[in-house]
Amino acid sequence: MSRLLDFHETTVSPSYRIFGLVDTSIDTYAPHADRSQWLLSAPGMVYLQVPPQVIRASVRLESWSAVPPPDDEEWSGTEEVEVELPGGDLALETIDGGQKEIPLILPSSDLYRMRWRWIFSPDGGDFTSPLAGMREPLLVPLRNEEKLNGADQYCLIQIWRTTAGEDIVEE
């Protein structure tokens, strides 16, 4: 059974249509990744591509003892990625704003799995996909609105330790 170990809530202003969660113990760089995916990752970092209409994002980070339980909430998008966090000290990063340290307690430096989920504000008009080759309107569910707290996007990031070769539990 998994349990919530720690959480932190903050806001971020994405720049160049991305913001990321990085391990402060490594030198960060823009990952050379498949821009047709929402999450761009490399050792010690995961970036989320966001629509150009997102000026302010509300973010909740959660540290879990094991795979978090599934929920029945409707999200605009959800993706998972595995990433090595060699130092375990995290920061939110934007290209224009640099790093903003996050006081989220992780059990240790190790290999982690991250589940990113997000919704967009129904008051923000039409949001278009930031993915390479796609400029279609995005789904904006009318649930979870209270989590937006005046932001254009709400993002929930759940993090838990994993081991190499561990089976991934799909929802």
C-alpha positions, 0 to 999 in steps of 0.5 A, spaced: 500 500 500 502 506 498 502 513 502 503 520 501 510 522 504 510 529 502 507 535 498 508 542 495 504 547 492 506 552 488 505 556 481 510 557 475 510 561 469 512 557 463 517 560 458 518 558 451 512 553 452 515 549 457 517 548 464 520 542 468 522 539 474 530 538 475 535 535 480 539 541 482 545 536 483 546 536 475 547 541 470 541 542 466 540 543 459 535 542 454 533 535 453 534 533 445 527 529 446 521 527 441 517 534 441 511 530 439 511 527 446 508 532 452 514 530 457 521 531 455 526 527 459 533 526 460 537 524 467 535 528 472 530 532 469 523 532 466 520 538 462 512 538 460 510 542 454 505 547 455 500 550 450 502 557 448 496 560 451 498 558 458 501 564 462 501 561 469 501 554 472 499 551 478 503 545 480 502 540 486 508 535 487 507 529 491 512 524 494 509 517 494 512 511 498 510 506 492 505 507 486 500 512 488 493 509 487 489 511 481 483 516 481 477 517 477 478 524 475 478 527 468 484 530 466 486 534 459 492 529 459 496 524 463 503 521 462 508 517 466 516 517 465 522 514 469 528 518 471 534 518 475 534 523 480 542 523 483 541 528 488 534 528 490 534 535 491 528 538 486 527 545 483 522 547 478 525 550 472 523 555 466 528 558 461 527 565 463 526 564 470 531 559 472 530 554 478 526 555 484 527 550 489 522 545 491 522 543 499 519 536 497 522 530 501 524 524 497 526 518 500 533 518 497 537 519 490 535 514 486 531 512 480 524 515 480 517 514 476 513 520 475 506 521 473 504 528 470 497 530 470 494 536 467 488 540 466 486 547 463 482 553 465 475 553 461 475 560 462 482 561 458 479 560 451 481 555 446 488 551 448 492 548 442 497 543 442 504 545 443 506 538 440 510 538 434 506 537 428 499 538 432 496 544 433 489 542 434 484 544 440 485 540 447 480 537 451 478 542 457 474 538 462 469 542 467 471 538 473 477 539 477 476 547 476 477 549 484 485 546 483 486 551 478 486 557 483 486 562 478 491 559 473 491 557 466 493 550 467 493 545 473 499 540 474 499 534 479 506 531 479 506 524 483 513 521 484 515 514 487 521 510 487 522 505 482 527 499 481 530 498 474 526 493 470 520 494 475 513 492 472 509 499 471 502 499 473 498 502 468 491 505 470 
